Amino acid sequence: MRGINVGLRALKKLTAKRNSTGAAIKRIRMAVTPKVTQEDMVGRLAKQGLLLSQGQIAKIENGTRPVMDYELTAIAKALKVKVEDFFVKT
């Protein structure tokens, strides 16, 4: 079992490195006025037909869940920003 746990930790680290947009999503979400909560995001995304839970949004933001391209497009629309804004270095 120990080998499996070590493998899962390595996979999580790899996934976190691959999801560079998660932190940017959170940064932008918290910077808009008024601030948008993760629950607000659930509703905004649902209006676009994208069903993500608050937990899934949290995982995207903390880098443990990859974000799909169509999800990123919907998130940008929900936050009223361009997709490119998630890739700007701060």
matplotlib code that plots the C-alpha trace (Angstrom):
import matplotlib.pyplot as plt

x = [0.0, 2.8, 3.9, 0.4, 0.4, 3.8, 2.5, -0.6, 1.4, 3.7, 0.6, -0.9, 2.3, 2.4, -1.2, -0.6, 2.3, 0.1, -2.7, -1.1, -4.5, -6.0, -4.3, -5.1, -8.8, -8.8, -6.9, -9.2, -12.3, -11.3, -10.3, -13.5, -16.0, -18.0, -16.0, -17.3, -17.6, -17.1, -20.8, -21.5, -19.3, -21.4, -24.5, -22.8, -21.4, -24.7, -26.4, -24.0, -24.8, -21.6, -22.2, -19.3, -19.6, -18.0, -15.6, -14.5, -13.9, -11.8, -9.8, -9.2, -8.1, -5.7, -4.3, -5.4, -7.9, -7.0, -9.3, -10.6, -10.5, -14.2, -14.4, -11.8, -13.8, -17.0, -15.1, -13.7, -17.2, -18.6, -15.9, -16.2, -12.6, -10.7, -9.2, -5.8, -6.1, -5.5, -2.1, -0.8, 2.1, 1.7]
y = [0.0, 2.4, 2.4, 3.4, 6.3, 7.5, 7.3, 9.3, 12.0, 12.2, 12.4, 15.2, 17.2, 16.6, 17.7, 20.8, 21.8, 21.3, 23.5, 26.9, 28.6, 27.6, 30.2, 32.8, 31.9, 32.4, 35.6, 37.1, 35.8, 37.5, 40.7, 41.5, 43.8, 42.5, 39.4, 36.2, 33.3, 29.7, 29.2, 32.3, 30.6, 27.4, 29.5, 31.6, 28.4, 26.6, 29.4, 28.6, 24.9, 23.9, 22.0, 22.2, 21.8, 24.1, 21.4, 21.0, 24.7, 24.6, 21.7, 23.7, 26.7, 24.8, 22.9, 19.4, 19.2, 20.1, 22.6, 21.7, 24.3, 24.6, 25.1, 27.8, 29.6, 29.4, 30.6, 33.6, 34.5, 34.1, 36.5, 38.8, 38.5, 37.2, 33.7, 35.3, 37.0, 33.6, 33.4, 36.8, 36.7, 38.8]
z = [0.0, 0.7, -2.9, -4.0, -1.6, -2.8, -6.4, -5.6, -4.0, -7.1, -9.3, -7.2, -7.5, -11.2, -11.6, -9.5, -11.8, -14.8, -13.6, -13.6, -14.1, -10.8, -8.7, -11.3, -11.3, -7.5, -7.7, -10.3, -8.5, -5.3, -7.1, -8.8, -7.1, -5.5, -4.6, -6.1, -3.8, -5.0, -4.5, -6.7, -9.3, -9.2, -10.0, -12.7, -14.4, -14.1, -16.0, -18.8, -18.6, -16.9, -13.8, -11.4, -7.6, -5.1, -4.2, -7.9, -8.1, -4.9, -6.4, -9.6, -7.6, -5.4, -8.3, -7.5, -10.4, -14.0, -15.7, -19.1, -21.9, -22.2, -18.4, -18.5, -21.2, -19.0, -15.9, -17.8, -19.0, -15.5, -14.1, -17.1, -18.1, -21.1, -21.0, -21.6, -18.2, -16.5, -18.1, -17.2, -14.7, -11.6]

ax = plt.figure().add_subplot(projection="3d")
ax.plot(x, y, z, "-o")
ax.set_aspect("equal")
plt.show()
